[in-house]
Amino acid sequence: MPELVARHHASEVCRRFHGHYASSLRQHGQGVTELIERWLAREDASLVTCWNEVFSSPTLIASGMDNDAAVHRGVSLAVHLSASGEPGEWRAHVRRPVRYRWGQVLLPAWRSITVRSDGSEAVLAGRGDGEDDEIRLMHNGVGWLPESGSPATSLPQVGSPELPILLLARTAAGEPLADSLPPRLEAVPQEIVSAWQEALAFIRTYAPIYAPWVQRVVRQIALLEATPGLVHSGSYGNRHGFIHASAWARPISLAEVLVHEASHQYFYLLSCLGPVDDGTDDSLYYSPLVDRKRPLNRILFAYHACANILRFYRLSLANGAPDDGYCATNEPVVTGQLAQLGAALRGNPALTQVGRTFYPGPVAIAC
């Protein structure tokens, strides 16, 4: 079901964007609207293609978006569709130089871009504030590779070839994050890549059911500078597939981050079907995770993540994970948190059918 929901949501958002802003795109280029129309006619788009921040509703259909913003969003969409294998030729120009991402390839800062691609080979021409660039890209079955000497940069990624996860330093992470978070990493050294590879290997070995489950919905990780004794992470309802996380921690901690944030991604994904509560319960309930009272939908949000973390702990314990007692220590803590959160959800008539997907019962674990 997640694939169908993501595909339907991406198509509807894309269709609305095209309906509102096609004329702006035609004024600032050629072929972009045709590319979008061809993609909309497809019925086989993958979850990896559709669950991406370019399809996040506020990103594409923000009310009152001016021409410059609309064209920038349209170019981001066109780059993503082309990098996802949609063939075609198109060109566009934007007001300010922008560094777009073509799959795992970070392009130079360009004001204008021309693309010719058959889905496996692509030639990109662009102009920024300096000389013109031409970049040739080849898809090797795993990802896109720029030819030697290209001004484009290959970004580090982990996971499987079919389900890659990009690791993003500051220059590749797009829009800014909250000021309260630690600074974003300036570069991604190999030891950081290895740490995330080890986290995924931990999941594959000791909680294997979560390996593809995580990789289907976590597409990009904006890496934050590590803070001793703390592991930061977070997801965004308006940036599908995008999370932030501390760049480094021991494998069990990073594995927990992936399961935790994947839970939130599934919550956002299935919430595209409709609200999780009908609005009739306006009470606030205590959440032990944030030590304050929260509305019902946020209690459900926290419960779903905790339920999956508890299952992750129990699978790891059952499979003999070498975690220095981490899971055994935290398992009763999360069990207690679930009991507190579940008290607000059990039998609550305000939960919709979508909401009950995440809380089908006090001992069930959703998604």
KOLTIDO-437358 format. One line per field, with one value per residue (C-alpha): residue number from 1; x, z, y. Coordinates in steps of 0.5 Angstrom, whole numbers, plus 500, padded with zeros to 3 digits. Layout:
<sites>
k = NUM,...
x = X,...
z = Z,...
y = Y,...
</sites>
This chain:
<sites>
k = 1,2,3,4,5,6,7,8,9,10,11,12,13,14,15,16,17,18,19,20,21,22,23,24,25,26,27,28,29,30,31,32,33,34,35,36,37,38,39,40,41,42,43,44,45,46,47,48,49,50,51,52,53,54,55,56,57,58,59,60,61,62,63,64,65,66,67,68,69,70,71,72,73,74,75,76,77,78,79,80,81,82,83,84,85,86,87,88,89,90,91,92,93,94,95,96,97,98,99,100,101,102,103,104,105,106,107,108,109,110,111,112,113,114,115,116,117,118,119,120,121,122,123,124,125,126,127,128,129,130,131,132,133,134,135,136,137,138,139,140,141,142,143,144,145,146,147,148,149,150,151,152,153,154,155,156,157,158,159,160,161,162,163,164,165,166,167,168,169,170,171,172,173,174,175,176,177,178,179,180,181,182,183,184,185,186,187,188,189,190,191,192,193,194,195,196,197,198,199,200,201,202,203,204,205,206,207,208,209,210,211,212,213,214,215,216,217,218,219,220,221,222,223,224,225,226,227,228,229,230,231,232,233,234,235,236,237,238,239,240,241,242,243,244,245,246,247,248,249,250,251,252,253,254,255,256,257,258,259,260,261,262,263,264,265,266,267,268,269,270,271,272,273,274,275,276,277,278,279,280,281,282,283,284,285,286,287,288,289,290,291,292,293,294,295,296,297,298,299,300,301,302,303,304,305,306,307,308,309,310,311,312,313,314,315,316,317,318,319,320,321,322,323,324,325,326,327,328,329,330,331,332,333,334,335,336,337,338,339,340,341,342,343,344,345,346,347,348,349,350,351,352,353,354,355,356,357,358,359,360,361,362,363,364,365,366,367
x = 500,505,508,500,499,506,505,498,500,506,501,496,501,505,498,496,503,503,496,498,505,505,505,511,515,514,516,522,524,522,520,519,512,512,517,512,506,510,511,504,502,506,503,509,513,517,516,524,522,515,517,522,521,520,513,512,505,507,514,510,503,504,499,501,508,511,514,521,519,515,520,525,521,519,527,528,522,524,531,529,524,530,535,529,530,524,527,527,530,528,532,530,533,532,534,539,545,542,546,541,542,541,540,547,550,551,551,555,551,547,542,541,540,539,538,538,537,535,534,541,546,545,548,547,549,549,551,552,556,562,564,559,559,558,557,556,553,552,547,551,545,547,547,549,556,560,565,572,574,567,565,559,560,558,555,556,551,549,544,543,543,536,534,540,540,544,549,548,553,551,552,548,542,538,534,536,534,532,537,537,540,548,551,551,557,561,564,563,569,569,569,562,560,562,559,552,554,555,548,545,549,547,539,540,543,539,533,532,525,527,532,528,523,528,531,524,522,529,532,537,540,543,548,549,556,556,555,558,553,547,544,540,535,528,523,519,512,514,520,518,524,529,531,537,541,548,553,556,554,555,552,546,544,545,540,535,535,534,528,525,525,523,517,515,516,511,506,507,506,500,497,497,490,487,487,489,483,477,478,473,478,481,484,492,495,502,508,514,518,518,515,509,502,501,494,492,495,502,501,499,506,510,506,508,515,516,512,517,523,521,520,527,530,526,529,536,536,533,538,544,546,553,550,553,546,543,537,536,537,532,527,523,524,520,515,513,513,508,504,503,502,497,492,490,489,486,478,479,473,476,481,480,481,488,489,487,493,498,494,490,491,495,500,500,506,503,507
z = 500,501,494,492,497,495,487,488,492,488,482,485,488,481,477,481,481,473,473,477,474,467,464,468,467,459,460,463,459,454,455,462,462,457,461,467,463,460,467,470,464,467,472,474,478,484,492,491,486,489,496,495,498,491,492,499,498,501,497,490,491,496,495,492,490,485,478,481,486,482,476,482,484,477,475,482,480,472,475,480,474,469,474,476,469,465,458,455,453,456,459,464,467,474,477,482,481,484,486,484,485,480,484,488,484,486,480,480,482,475,473,466,465,459,459,454,457,455,462,462,459,460,458,462,460,465,466,473,474,470,464,461,464,460,464,462,466,466,470,472,475,482,480,476,475,472,467,470,471,471,475,479,485,487,494,499,500,504,503,497,490,489,495,496,502,501,506,506,508,509,502,499,504,501,505,512,519,525,529,535,532,532,525,519,517,512,509,510,511,510,517,517,511,515,521,517,513,520,523,516,517,524,522,517,522,528,526,518,518,518,513,507,511,513,506,502,506,508,502,505,511,513,518,524,528,533,540,546,550,545,539,535,529,526,520,517,514,508,506,505,505,508,516,520,524,528,524,528,534,535,530,535,536,529,527,532,529,522,525,529,523,518,523,522,515,514,519,514,508,510,513,505,506,511,518,523,528,527,531,536,542,543,550,551,553,557,553,556,550,551,558,556,554,546,542,540,533,536,542,536,532,538,540,533,533,540,538,532,537,542,536,534,541,542,535,537,544,541,535,540,538,541,544,551,554,550,548,555,559,554,553,559,559,552,554,560,555,550,556,558,550,549,555,551,545,547,545,543,538,535,531,524,520,518,525,527,522,527,533,532,539,545,543,536,532,526,519
y = 500,505,505,506,512,515,515,518,523,525,525,529,534,534,535,541,544,544,546,553,554,551,558,561,555,556,563,561,555,550,542,542,542,536,532,533,531,525,523,524,519,513,508,505,510,507,509,512,516,519,519,525,532,535,532,535,539,546,545,545,548,554,559,566,563,568,566,566,561,557,556,554,549,546,546,542,537,536,535,529,526,526,523,518,515,520,521,528,534,541,547,553,559,561,568,566,560,554,547,542,535,530,523,523,528,535,540,546,553,555,560,556,549,545,537,531,525,518,515,512,517,525,531,537,544,550,557,560,567,564,560,555,548,541,535,528,523,515,511,504,501,503,511,516,518,524,523,524,532,534,540,536,532,525,525,519,514,508,502,498,500,500,504,508,514,520,523,530,536,543,545,539,539,545,549,551,547,550,555,550,544,543,546,542,538,541,535,527,524,516,514,518,514,507,509,509,503,499,502,499,492,492,492,487,482,483,486,484,486,493,494,495,498,504,504,505,512,515,518,523,525,532,531,535,536,530,532,528,524,527,524,529,527,529,529,534,533,538,534,527,522,528,527,530,526,527,525,520,515,508,503,501,509,510,504,506,513,510,506,512,517,511,511,518,518,512,516,522,518,514,521,523,519,523,526,521,524,527,533,532,530,537,535,535,529,528,525,522,523,531,532,536,535,534,534,527,527,528,522,518,520,519,512,509,511,508,502,500,502,497,492,493,492,486,483,485,482,476,475,476,483,486,492,492,492,498,494,491,497,501,496,497,505,505,500,505,510,506,505,512,514,508,511,516,512,506,506,513,515,521,516,515,509,512,513,506,504,507,504,498,496,496,491,491,495,499,499
</sites>
